Amino acid sequence: MFGTSIHWTTFFYLLIDTFIVLFTLYFSRKRTRSSLKHFLFLGLLFVTYNASGGFLPTDNFPGPLILQYIITYGVAITLCVFTVYYLYKEYDIVVLKFNSSIRNLAIFTIASYIILFLVP
């Protein structure tokens, strides 16, 4: 679709996510709750994830191919960590044992990404 590797279902999800973010942005003008800001950021991350996963990699992008994969996987890791953070904050989940926190989760996933994908 559009000369890229995007699938029609991904494009459909991208349209739905964009509509939800715009709808929430329109109705959140009057409210200043932090949960709405977190929800908007999560929605924007979903839109960015679907856009980067669908439109990258492409030959028209300047720079090496590995940069496109770094962008795509970086957005995916950010979405994963922020989703966990959003669930912890929104539903007041108590942090589990073994020093499991959002910070430790982010460090673990970023270190795993660097060691397993970027170093080799």
Secondary structure, DSSP 8 states (H G I E B T S, - for coil): -TTSS--HHHHHHHHHHHHHHHHHHHHTSS---HHHHHHHHHHHHHHHHHHHHHH-S-TTSSS-HHHHHHHHHHHHHHHHHHHHHHHHHHTT----TTT--HHHHHHHHHHHHIIIII--
